[in-house]
Amino acid sequence: MTFQELVKNNTTDVVESLLSSVLSKEFVEIRFDFLNNDQCAVITTHQYEEDKEISLRLHINKQFDLHCGYYDDEDEFFEFTQPLSIEMQQNIPEGLQKIMQKVVEDEQGLRVQSALLTKTRRA
């Protein structure tokens, strides 16, 4: 199974793992990125031993996706994007969603204590 198939078939687990990794640190770096005509807020984890990078992005249209990049055995870089369903987006802590939205709106990255981002969405 390729990394892309693994992410596509287990998106919920990948998102949970990314959030757990990011929110377990004392501070979270949320970057602002401008891609062509699209703007987004980005949090990223790196798996250096496996040459993988996984990012959660919030776009200006309020759509979340996973953006993944990796090197294969021949050191060729591949990247792909996996959109998140509404159900998956609702599992992202409300505090993190609000800060990512602020980053997109202000067009400026932030460094925030992770304890401030773990508030969950109310049903």
C-alpha positions as CSV (number, residue, x, y, z in Angstrom):
1,M,0.0,0.0,0.0
2,T,1.4,3.4,-1.0
3,F,1.5,6.3,1.4
4,Q,-1.2,8.0,-0.6
5,E,-3.5,5.0,-0.4
6,L,-2.8,4.8,3.4
7,V,-3.8,8.4,3.9
8,K,-6.9,8.1,1.7
9,N,-8.1,4.9,3.4
10,N,-7.3,6.1,6.9
11,T,-7.8,9.9,6.8
12,T,-9.5,10.0,10.2
13,D,-6.6,8.3,11.9
14,V,-4.1,10.5,10.1
15,V,-5.9,13.6,11.2
16,E,-6.1,12.4,14.8
17,S,-2.4,11.5,14.8
18,L,-1.4,14.9,13.3
19,L,-3.6,16.8,15.9
20,S,-2.2,14.6,18.7
21,S,1.3,15.3,17.7
22,V,0.9,19.0,17.2
23,L,-1.2,19.7,20.3
24,S,1.1,17.6,22.5
25,K,3.8,20.3,22.2
26,E,3.8,23.4,24.4
27,F,3.4,25.7,21.5
28,V,1.8,25.3,18.0
29,E,3.1,27.1,15.0
30,I,0.4,28.1,12.5
31,R,1.8,29.4,9.3
32,F,0.1,31.5,6.6
33,D,0.7,30.3,3.1
34,F,-0.3,31.8,-0.3
35,L,-0.6,29.2,-3.1
36,N,-1.4,30.7,-6.5
37,N,-4.8,32.3,-5.9
38,D,-5.5,30.4,-2.6
39,Q,-4.6,31.4,0.9
40,C,-4.5,29.0,3.8
41,A,-3.4,28.5,7.4
42,V,-1.1,25.5,7.9
43,I,0.0,23.3,10.7
44,T,2.6,20.6,9.8
45,T,4.3,17.6,11.2
46,H,7.5,16.1,9.9
47,Q,8.5,12.4,10.1
48,Y,12.1,12.8,9.2
49,E,13.1,9.2,9.6
50,E,10.4,8.3,7.0
51,D,10.9,11.4,4.8
52,K,7.2,12.4,5.2
53,E,5.4,15.6,5.9
54,I,1.8,16.0,6.7
55,S,-0.1,19.3,7.0
56,L,-3.5,20.3,7.9
57,R,-4.6,23.3,5.9
58,L,-7.6,25.6,6.3
59,H,-8.4,27.5,3.1
60,I,-10.0,30.9,2.7
61,N,-13.3,29.1,1.7
62,K,-13.2,27.4,5.2
63,Q,-12.4,24.0,3.6
64,F,-9.9,21.8,5.5
65,D,-7.6,19.4,3.7
66,L,-4.6,17.2,4.4
67,H,-1.5,18.0,2.3
68,C,1.1,15.3,2.3
69,G,4.5,15.1,0.8
70,Y,7.1,12.3,0.8
71,Y,10.2,11.0,-0.9
72,D,10.2,7.6,-2.5
73,D,13.1,5.1,-2.6
74,E,14.7,7.0,-5.5
75,D,14.5,10.3,-3.6
76,E,11.8,11.7,-5.9
77,F,9.4,14.0,-4.1
78,F,5.6,13.4,-4.3
79,E,2.8,15.4,-2.8
80,F,-1.0,15.1,-2.8
81,T,-4.0,16.6,-1.1
82,Q,-6.9,14.8,0.6
83,P,-10.0,17.0,1.3
84,L,-11.6,16.5,4.7
85,S,-15.3,15.8,5.0
86,I,-17.6,18.0,7.2
87,E,-17.7,15.2,9.7
88,M,-13.9,15.0,9.9
89,Q,-13.7,18.8,10.2
90,Q,-16.0,18.7,13.2
91,N,-13.3,16.6,15.1
92,I,-10.8,19.5,14.9
93,P,-10.8,21.3,18.2
94,E,-12.8,24.6,18.0
95,G,-10.0,26.6,19.4
96,L,-7.6,25.4,16.7
97,Q,-10.2,26.1,14.0
98,K,-10.7,29.7,15.3
99,I,-7.0,30.4,15.4
100,M,-6.4,28.9,11.9
101,Q,-9.3,31.1,10.6
102,K,-7.7,34.1,12.2
103,V,-4.4,33.3,10.5
104,V,-6.2,33.1,7.1
105,E,-8.0,36.4,7.7
106,D,-5.0,38.3,9.0
107,E,-2.6,36.8,6.5
108,Q,-0.1,36.3,9.3
109,G,1.1,33.2,11.1
110,L,0.9,32.8,14.9
111,R,2.6,30.8,17.6
112,V,0.1,29.9,20.3
113,Q,0.1,27.8,23.5
114,S,-1.5,24.5,22.6
115,A,-3.5,24.5,25.8
116,L,-5.5,27.4,24.3
117,L,-6.4,25.3,21.2
118,T,-7.8,22.1,22.7
119,K,-11.3,23.4,23.4
120,T,-13.6,21.0,21.5
121,R,-16.6,21.9,19.4
122,R,-20.0,21.8,21.2
123,A,-22.6,19.6,19.7
